[in-house]
């Protein structure tokens, strides 16, 4: 997944403050490790524009995607979202707590909508 960002240094600082690691960086881009098999490429807008013929969506005014991160328990959901908010994110989406899932969201520094989600195991 590739995401356009306005300021790569601020974006990488934001995501590393949440506990994510970087796989590597090149001029105008950084690879953010989400899990063993998943990475998100943060691309400065001029670099991102080289890969598309369409306009870059303004994530601050429209939603191009909702990115969901699976968590093991509700405490991890709260920890991640609280860290994001402390690092400059804004609340996003609607908190979900319905016995099946626990979910909270935030918008990163560029307005991309992220959700932290824990699926609750049904009682046996």
Secondary structure by P-SEA (a helix, b strand, c coil): cbbbbccaaaaaaaaaaaccccccccccbbbbbccccbbbbbccaaaaaaacccccccccccccbbbbbbbccaaaaaaaaaaaaaacccccccccccccccbbbbbcccbbbbbbbbbbcccc
